[in-house]
Amino acid sequence: MAFKERVEPIILSKLRVLNKRLELSDEEKRYLSNLDKGYQGELQFDSLTGTLTNSCLILNELLLEIEKATFQIDTLIIFADTLYIFEIKNNHGDYLYKQDGLTSLITGASIKNPLDQLNRTKLLFKKLLNQLGYNFKLQGSVVFINPEFTLYQAQPDLPFIFPTQIKRLHNHLNNQPGKVSTNHYKLANKLVSLHQIESPSNKLPNFHYDELTKGITCLGCESFSVETAGQQIFCKDCGHKEKVELAVLRSIDEFRLLFPARPITTPSIKEWCNIIPDNKRISRILAKHYDYTEIKKGRTYS
């Protein structure tokens, strides 16, 4: 088990909800797709590191800051003598390596050289470690996790791990000597405490409550073509069924994610869910799962 588990980035969660309730631009949809592809690649790498059996501490998804500069570590593995930083890439297809970037041989599109990002991360992380009083040896690699990725003309001494080398990487990590100590745990706890939840550079589109589609979406196909049928909601598009209570709670989570400052009340959730006409039903669900505060106009839940 990882010392710090990976969770879906807030920006990705918000974009998923907005994509259902708002017409995103093509650029915003591409941004969502790239974020999702990157996250899926990171989860795939987690399945690899999760099988390590030697003494180590695995910290997934760290967003840190030093000297007003933020940087992200996809995966950090703390061993007795060495800290390993991994930058995970989930690119698909054939690419040509150039110092200024990677060029797709299919589309001709270029992406930034991941070594630039890795080197920046290593530099800033080294400064942070020194500031915290640690002087561990630091190693960094870019892992291309997608089995259908090929990179041409990359020098063999570059810190790249290709799909055919991932099994060897696992064996190499599993053979690291020594055992982590209390000092390593102190560092891991400190890094977790410094982790920032959301990056200021996230590109979330502007949106307003009034322009979002209200209603409960189908858990199966994300359609708004659902209706209540007793204790369940039923999707008229795909036939998926879900308990009303679970569907309402899922919709409340979306409401809280997009509008954390808006009060949660029976009228606000009734309007957001749209298809539940009974105030009492909404109130019972809220009272069952949330704490509440009495106000003049009713209750607010938290």
N, C-alpha and C positions, 0 to 999 in steps of 0.2 A: 504493500500500500504506500502511495506517495505521501510524503510529509505534508505537502500542499497539493491538493487535488486541483485539477483544471475545471473551471466552470465556463460556461458560454459567455463570451464578452458581452457586456451590456449593450454596446453599440449594435452588435449583431442581433440580440434579442429585440431591441427596439425597432430595428429595420424589418425584422420578420413581421412584427405586428403592423407596422406602417404599410408594408407591402400588401397586406390584406385589406386595410381600411382606407388607403389613399393611393392614388395613381402616381407611382414613382416615375421619374424620368428614366430614360435608357441608361444614362450615366449612373444614376443612383441604383438601378437594378444590377448593373455590372459591379458596382462597389459591394452590394449585398452578396452577389455571387462569389466575388473574390474573397470576401471575409469568410463566407461559409466554407469555401474550398480550403482555405487556410486552416480553419478550425478543424475540419474533418481530417486534414493531414496531421495536425497536432494530436488528435485523438488516436490516430493510427500509430504514431510514435509512442504514445502513452501505453498502448497495448504491448509494445516491445519492452519499454523500461519497466513496466509493471511485473515482468517475469524475472527481473534480476534477483539473485538470491544471496549476493554477498552484502557486506556491510556498507550501506550508503544511505544518503538522504536525498530524496527526489523532490524538487520544488518546481511545479509546473506553473507557467504563466505569471511571471513577476513583472510588474510595472513600477520602476524605481526612479528616483530623482537624485541628481548630484549637481551642485552649482547651477541650479535652475534649468538643468537639461534633463529631460525625461528619456528613459530608454526601456526597452522591453526584452526580457529573456524568455524565450519560448519554453526551454527546459534547462534547469540547472541541476546537476547531480554532484553532490558533495561526497567525496571519498576521503580516506584518511590523509592522503598526501596531496591530492589534486582536486580542483574544482573544474568540472566540465560544463561548458556552455554549448547549447545546441540551438541553432537557427533552423527551423523546419520549413521546407518549401514543398508545396504540393503541385508543382507545375506538371503539365501533361504535354507530351509531344517531343519533337526534335528541335534542339536549340544549338546555336553556335556561340562559343564563348569568346568574348572580347573584353578587354580590360575595363571598358566603359559600360559594359552591360551584356545581357544575354539576348540574342536575336532569334526569334522563331523562324525556322526554315519553312514553315507552312504559311504563316500570315505576314512575316516580315516585321512584326511588332517587336519592340525592344522593351526589356525590363531592366531595372537597376541591377548592377552587380551585387549579389547578396554578400560578397566579401566586404563591401563598404559598410554595410549595416553591421556585420559581425565584428569588424575591427572597431567600429564606433562603440558597440556594446561592450567589448572587452576593455577598451580604454576607460570608459566611464565606470564600469563595474570595478576595475582595478582601483580607481580613485576612491570609490565608495568603500571598498574593503580597507584601504589604507586609512581612510577617515575613521572607520570603526575599529581600527587597531589590529587588523588581520593581514597576514602576508603569505597566503597560500599560493601555490603554483596554480596557474590558470591555463586551461586548454579550451580551444573553441573550434567548432566545426559547423559547416552547413550540411544538413541532411536533406537530400532529395528523396522524399518518401514514396513518390508515385512510381509504381513498377513500369509504367509506360512512358517514362522520361529518359531521354538520351541527350547528353551534352557533348558536342564535338569540340576538338582543339583546346581542351582544358589541360593545363600542365599537370602531370601526376603528383607534383609536390604541393598543390593547392589543398587547403583543408576542406575538401568536398567528400561527402559520403554518398555514393550512388546506390541505387536500389539493389544492385548485385553485391554490394559490400555491407549491407545492413546486418546480415547474420554474423559476419566477422566482427562488426562493431559490437554487437551484443556479447559475443564471446570475450572480446577485449575488455569491455566494461565489467563483465562478470568475474574477470581474473585480476581486478585491481586489488593490491595487497592492503593489509591493515584493517583496523576497525575504527569507525567514527567514535569520537569521545564526547564528553560533556561540552567541550569547547565548540565542537562542530554543531551540536544541538543549540547552543547559545547563538551562534551565527545564523542558523536556520530560523530560529524564532525571531531574531532581530529583523531579518529580511522579510519575513511574513508581516511583521508589524509595520514595516516601511512600504509595503505594497499598496499602490493606489488602485482604487476600484475602476476608475474611468479616466481615459487619456484626454487631455485638453485638445488634442489634435484630431479627435474623432469628427468625422464629417457627417453629422446628422442633418437631414433636410429640415427646413423650417416647416412647421405644421401648426394648425390651430384646431382646437377641439371641435368647433362647429363644422369643419370641412371633412371630418373623419366619418366613415360609414359606421353607424351604430348597429348593434346586434350581436348575437352569439354565432360564432363560426363553427362549422363541423370539424370535429377532431380528426376525422379521416381525410377529407378533401379540402378543408378550409373554405367551403362554400357558405354563403349566408342563407342558403335555401333550407333553413331548419325550422321546425315547429315543435311545440310541446305536445306530448301525448302522455298524459298522466304524470308519472314520476320520471319520464324520460324525454329527451329531445330526439327528433328523428330527422335525418337528412333526406330531402326529397331527391337529391342528385345521386348520392352513392348508397343510400340506405343505412348508413352508420347510425347506431344508437348510443346514447350516453345518458347517464343519470343527470337530471336537471341540476341537482346540487353541485356536482362536479363541474358541469359546464359553466354555471354561474361563477364558481370559485376561479375557474380558469380565466374567465372574462374579467373578473376583478383584478387578477394578477396583471393582466394587460393594461387595465386602467391605471393601476398603481405605478407600473413601469413607465408609462408615457406621461402621467400627470401626478408626480409624487407630492406636489403641493396642494392638489385639489382634495377637499374633504370627502371622505367616503360616508355617504348617507344612503338611506333607503331610496329617496327620489333620484339621486345621482346614479346609483347602480341600476335602478329600474330603467332610466333613460339610456344608459350605456348598453344594457343587455337587450332592451327594446321588445323582446318577444315574451317577457314575463309580465302579464298585466296585473298580477296580484301583489300589492304592497306587502301583505303579511308574509307571503312566501319569501320575498327578498329579505324581509326583516328577520325571519326565523334563521335563514342561512347566515346572515351577517352576525346575529347574536350567538350562534353556535360556534363560529370560527374566529371571531374577532372580539377584542375588548372594546368597550364603548364608554363614551362620556355624554352625560345628559346636558343638553343645551335648551334654550328657549323654544327652538323650532323642532326639537326632536333629539336624535342621537347622532353623534359622529363616531365612526369606528376606526380602530387602528390595530 
